[in-house]
Amino acid sequence: MNETIKSILNRRSIRAYKQEQIKDEELQIILNAGMYAPSAMNQQSWHFTVVQNKETLQKINQTVKSYFLKSGNQRFEEMAKSEKFNVFYNAPTLIIVSGDEKAIAPQCDCVLAMGNILLAASTIGIGSCWIHAITQLSNSEEGKSLISELGIPMGNKIFASGAFGYAAVAAPTAAPRKENSVNIIR
Ligand SMILES: Cc1cc2nc3c(=O)[nH]c(=O)nc-3n(C[C@H](O)[C@H](O)[C@H](O)COP(=O)(O)O)c2cc1C
């Protein structure tokens, strides 16, 4: 099996991280991989916000926590009630990918960029996990002000976000893949 296919099959979501920060060179490698994703009409409509500041990470976590507590979703409320709640599993780096809403397909562009980032991270020994709740920040006033504080460009929407750091646990085994998800017409 070639190395690229092996990497794709071996990437796993990691949900426990060491506190040691990833190296700047590693951050650059994975961001660059994101920027080399395909994009509709090569618009590269993405923007990457990297958060490594502990207080800012804490503030983002608190904002998600408040949002979860008021969400009306029992599962989210239960999670957020825990004192240990940390939406990005205490990872030292959070990457938020936002896209220009006026672009042709910003959601596709941003999600593909994040896909590249997750994969690239895994190939250089960095654990990662997609964190969906960050895409909901714009649903609360607190979240909206945080978005502007983070310098996410005006007119951009958050389409993807991920936690990154060195894994504090062994990668889990892959969940079985669904059967009957392919139809080949010949
Ligand atoms: C759109 C999307 C949203 C996700 N949101 C979360 C999340 O908020 N928290 C989390 O722990 N994992 C999240 N994940 C990771 C999935 O749970 C994970 O990819 C899936 O269980 C398969 O595991 P694997 O990534 O190890 O193959 C998300 C993945 C995707 C693609």
The ligand as an SDF file (V2000), in Angstrom:
LIG
                    3D

 31 33  0  0  0  0  0  0  0  0999 V2000
  -18.2090   17.4600   10.6750 C   0  0  0  0  0  0  0  0  0  0  0  0
  -17.5530   16.7350   11.8210 C   0  0  0  0  0  0  0  0  0  0  0  0
  -17.8100   17.1490   13.1110 C   0  0  0  0  0  0  0  0  0  0  0  0
  -17.1670   16.5160   14.1910 C   0  0  0  0  0  0  0  0  0  0  0  0
  -17.3410   17.0350   15.4390 N   0  0  0  0  0  0  0  0  0  0  0  0
  -16.6870   16.4840   16.4750 C   0  0  0  0  0  0  0  0  0  0  0  0
  -16.7580   17.0640   17.7690 C   0  0  0  0  0  0  0  0  0  0  0  0
  -17.3660   18.1110   17.9680 O   0  0  0  0  0  0  0  0  0  0  0  0
  -16.1160   16.4480   18.7910 N   0  0  0  0  0  0  0  0  0  0  0  0
  -15.4200   15.2930   18.6030 C   0  0  0  0  0  0  0  0  0  0  0  0
  -14.8860   14.7620   19.5670 O   0  0  0  0  0  0  0  0  0  0  0  0
  -15.2890   14.7290   17.3830 N   0  0  0  0  0  0  0  0  0  0  0  0
  -15.9000   15.3010   16.3120 C   0  0  0  0  0  0  0  0  0  0  0  0
  -15.7290   14.7830   15.0620 N   0  0  0  0  0  0  0  0  0  0  0  0
  -14.8720   13.6100   14.8600 C   0  0  0  0  0  0  0  0  0  0  0  0
  -15.7020   12.3650   14.5770 C   0  0  0  0  0  0  0  0  0  0  0  0
  -16.3680   11.9640   15.7330 O   0  0  0  0  0  0  0  0  0  0  0  0
  -14.7540   11.2590   14.0350 C   0  0  0  0  0  0  0  0  0  0  0  0
  -14.1660   11.7030   12.8490 O   0  0  0  0  0  0  0  0  0  0  0  0
  -15.4940    9.9600   13.8000 C   0  0  0  0  0  0  0  0  0  0  0  0
  -15.9690    9.4200   15.0050 O   0  0  0  0  0  0  0  0  0  0  0  0
  -14.6000    8.9040   13.1240 C   0  0  0  0  0  0  0  0  0  0  0  0
  -13.4320    8.6930   13.8740 O   0  0  0  0  0  0  0  0  0  0  0  0
  -11.9770    8.9140   13.2250 P   0  0  0  0  0  0  0  0  0  0  0  0
  -11.8380   10.3870   12.9200 O   0  0  0  0  0  0  0  0  0  0  0  0
  -11.0140    8.4700   14.2790 O   0  0  0  0  0  0  0  0  0  0  0  0
  -11.9080    8.0910   11.9880 O   0  0  0  0  0  0  0  0  0  0  0  0
  -16.3200   15.3940   13.9690 C   0  0  0  0  0  0  0  0  0  0  0  0
  -16.0720   15.0060   12.6610 C   0  0  0  0  0  0  0  0  0  0  0  0
  -16.6510   15.6690   11.6010 C   0  0  0  0  0  0  0  0  0  0  0  0
  -16.3020   15.2740   10.1960 C   0  0  0  0  0  0  0  0  0  0  0  0
  1  2  1  0
  2  3  1  0
  2 30  2  0
  3  4  2  0
  4  5  1  0
  4 28  1  0
  5  6  2  0
  6  7  1  0
  6 13  1  0
  7  8  2  0
  7  9  1  0
  9 10  1  0
 10 11  2  0
 10 12  1  0
 12 13  2  0
 13 14  1  0
 14 15  1  0
 14 28  1  0
 15 16  1  0
 16 17  1  0
 16 18  1  0
 18 19  1  0
 18 20  1  0
 20 21  1  0
 20 22  1  0
 22 23  1  0
 23 24  1  0
 24 25  2  0
 24 26  1  0
 24 27  1  0
 28 29  2  0
 29 30  1  0
 30 31  1  0
M  END
$$$$
